[in-house]
Structures are given as structure tokens and as C-alpha cells.
Amino acid sequence: MLLAHVLLPLVLALLPQPRPEVSAAAVLHDWDDRRAAAWAAVDAAALRSLYVPGSAAGRADVRLLRQWGARGSRVREMQMQLRCVAVLPARHGRLVLVVTDRVVGAGADRPSTWRLALRRVGEEWRMAQVSPARTTSCTVRSRNE
């Protein structure tokens, strides 16, 4: 049993690790799925919890959700199609990405490129900042293409 405790970490360390872009895409897909669920449930508290406190992007997202709700509109299915992702250098516990994505369903739109800054809070990633960015070259293709 001791041998397994010693060998397993060594074997795992030798296995190929996913490219940073792949791990970042997985983080973003999970975040987008939780955001879509909050929108579908018209749950402002759940939506707010996806952002760091004080995030301007979070306030704007919650405001938009409330406007839709006030008009009696409901988003039944919203999915982000991640077209491209590039990982930028960041400090530990932070993830900075340049992504090109588009909304599929819920008033689908054209691809847009954004700089996203996420911060790890406990076991979850929360959005700290969203700003327009210049187009980047594709490094990871969408799970929806």
C-alpha cells in the first residue's frame, strides 16, 4: 500500500497534462453552464454568486436578467459557443482569458471577443471582470461545433 502512495503521484506526474487552454475552456464551460441555469430559473441570487462582489459585469448581468423578468420574458435555453480561447499570464488563483464566443439560443448573436478575468473563490471560479478585446487566434475549438 505504501508503494501505491509513492508510485501513484509519480505516475500521475508523468502523464501528459492538458494544455492550459483546454483546462481554461473547461472552467469557462462550467461557469457558462451555471450562468445559463441561473438565467433559466430567473434566479438573480444564483447569477450574482457567479461574480466576485462588486463586479460591474455581475451587476450588468443581474440588471439584464431583472429587465427580462420584468417584461415577462424567460430564457429557457442559453448556451455559449466558445470558438477560441487564449490563456494570458496571471497570478495564482486567477485566470485571465481572451475568448471569442457567441450566444446560441436566447437571442443568438454574432461572435464577440472578450478579455475575461476569473478569480478562484474556494472551489469555484467567479468572474471578476469582462472587457472587449481584440480577436485572438483559435487555440481550442468549441464543444458545440
N, C-alpha and C positions, 0 to 999 in steps of 0.2 A: 504494500500500500504506500509506503514511503517513496518507493521508486516512481509510482504514478504521480505523486505530488511534486516530484522533482522533474520528471520527464515531460509531463503534460505541458507545463508552461514553456519548456524549451521547444517542444514540437510546435506548439501554437505560435511561438515567436518566429519560427522558421517558415510557417505557411505564408503564402502571398497575402499581403494586406490589400484591402480595397483602395483604389485611388481616392485621394481626398474629395474629388468631385463626386464620386459615387456615394460616399458617406454623407456628404453635404446634401446631395439630392434626396437621400432617404430621410434626412432630418426635415427638409423642406416639404416633402410629400406628406409626412406625418403631420406637420404643422398645418398644411393646407387642408388635410382631411378633417382635422379638429375645427378649423375655421368654417369649413363647409357645413359641418354638423351644427355648429352654433347658429349659422345663418338659417339653416333648415328649421331649427327649433325656435327661431326668433328669440334667442337667449343672449341678451346683452351682457349678462354677467359672465357667461362662458366665453363669449367673444373677447371681453375686456381682459380675461385671465390669460389670453394668448400673448398679451403685450406686457412689456415692463411698465410699471407705474409711471405716469406722466408722458408716455409715448404719444406724440402728435398723430402718428399713423393709427394708433389704437383708438384715440378719441374720434378721428375721422371715420374709422370703420364702424364704431358703435353708433355715431351720429347717422350714418347712412342706413344702418340696419333699422334704427328707430324711425327714420323717414319712410322707409319701405313699409314698415309695420303700421305706421300711422295712416298710410294710404290703403291699408288692407292687402298689400302685396306680400307675397311669400316666395322665398327661393326654395324650391323643392330639391333641386339638384344643381350644385355649383361645383365645378371641378377645374382646377388649374392644370393646364397642359404646360409642363416645363419643357421648353425647347432647348435651352442652353444653360449651362452653369459654369462659372469660374470661381474658384476659391481664392480670396485675397489674404495676405498675411494678417493675422490678428493675434491678440493676447489669449492666453489660456482661458477657457470658459466663454469665449466669444467666437462667433463665426461671421465672417464678412464675405458676402457673395455678390457677384454680378450675374443676374439671371435674365433670360428672355423667356417670357411666358405669356399665356393668354387664358382668358376665361372660356370654358366650354360649358354651355348651358347658361342659365341665369343671365340672359342678355349677352351672349358671346361677343368677344371683342377681338381686335387685331393684336398680334404680338407686340409686347412692350418690353423694354429693357430697364431693369431696376438695380440699384445697389441696396442690398438688404443687410442689416446688422442685427444678428441674433445674440442673445445672452443666455447662458445656461443658468437656470434657477432650480436648484435641487436636481431632479431627474428630467426636467422638461426644458425645452428651448422656447424662449419668448422673444418676440420681435421687439427690437429697441428702436430701429429707425428704417424708414423706407424713403428712398430718393431716386429720381430719374437718373439714368446712366446711359453712357454711350453703348452701342451694340458691341458685344464680345463674340469671339469665335466660339463655336459649339464644342464642348468637351464631353457632355453627357446628353444623350437623346432622351426624349420624353418617354414615360411609361405608357403614354396614351397614343403614340404614333404607330 
